[in-house]
Amino acid sequence: MPKKAKQDVWGALADGTRREILLLLRSRPHTAGELADQFELTAATVSHHLAVLRECGLVLFERRAQTLIYSLDTEGFEEASAYLKLFARGRRK
């Protein structure tokens, strides 16, 4: 059975709300409820944004009893950073 395609990192980062979520997670892990409290969005909408960020490898979650704790996945950012560095180096000669 083929693996599910990984969500596009660039598409995930194109959304302002998702970028704001990432900035919040930069300071410390948060529950979905804590993140939802920072926005005028429904819990379902915040959950969707978190799912997109998980699928593209930018966010991890850990289950603690009934609660999911979200944090940044540094490996996902390292991959994106490595790609961007190709352009920072300039042209190949």
ZAMARGU-4260 file (C-alpha; in steps of 0.2 Angstrom, whole numbers, plus 5000, padded with zeros to 4 digits):
<rodrens>
0) 5000/5000/5000 | 5008/5017/4995 | 5012/5029/5009 | 5002/5045/5011 | 5010/5059/5003
5) 5018/5071/5015 | 5009/5088/5016 | 5019/5102/5007 | 5029/5112/5019 | 5028/5128/5008
10) 5009/5127/5007 | 5008/5125/5026 | 5019/5140/5029 | 5010/5151/5017 | 4995/5152/5029
15) 4997/5166/5042 | 4988/5157/5056 | 4999/5142/5054 | 5015/5154/5055 | 5008/5162/5071
20) 5005/5144/5079 | 5023/5140/5075 | 5029/5156/5083 | 5019/5151/5099 | 5026/5134/5099
25) 5043/5141/5097 | 5042/5147/5115 | 5036/5131/5123 | 5024/5116/5119 | 5006/5120/5120
30) 4989/5110/5121 | 4977/5113/5107 | 4966/5123/5119 | 4980/5134/5124 | 4983/5138/5105
35) 4965/5140/5101 | 4964/5153/5116 | 4976/5164/5106 | 4965/5165/5091 | 4947/5170/5086
40) 4944/5153/5078 | 4935/5138/5082 | 4943/5123/5090 | 4940/5113/5074 | 4949/5126/5064
45) 4964/5126/5075 | 4964/5107/5075 | 4964/5108/5056 | 4979/5120/5056 | 4988/5108/5068
50) 4985/5093/5057 | 4992/5102/5042 | 5008/5106/5052 | 5009/5088/5058 | 5007/5081/5041
55) 5021/5092/5034 | 5033/5088/5048 | 5034/5104/5057 | 5024/5100/5072 | 5024/5084/5084
60) 5012/5079/5097 | 5013/5069/5113 | 4997/5062/5121 | 4996/5064/5140 | 4980/5055/5145
65) 4966/5064/5136 | 4977/5079/5131 | 4988/5082/5116 | 5004/5092/5118 | 5010/5100/5103
70) 5029/5106/5100 | 5040/5110/5085 | 5048/5096/5075 | 5065/5103/5072 | 5069/5090/5059
75) 5056/5097/5048 | 5063/5115/5049 | 5081/5108/5046 | 5075/5101/5029 | 5066/5117/5024
80) 5082/5127/5029 | 5093/5116/5019 | 5083/5119/5004 | 5083/5138/5006 | 5102/5138/5009
85) 5104/5131/4991 | 5098/5149/4986 | 5108/5158/4999 | 5124/5151/4991 | 5120/5159/4974
90) 5124/5151/4957 | 5134/5135/4955 | 5149/5138/4944
</rodrens>
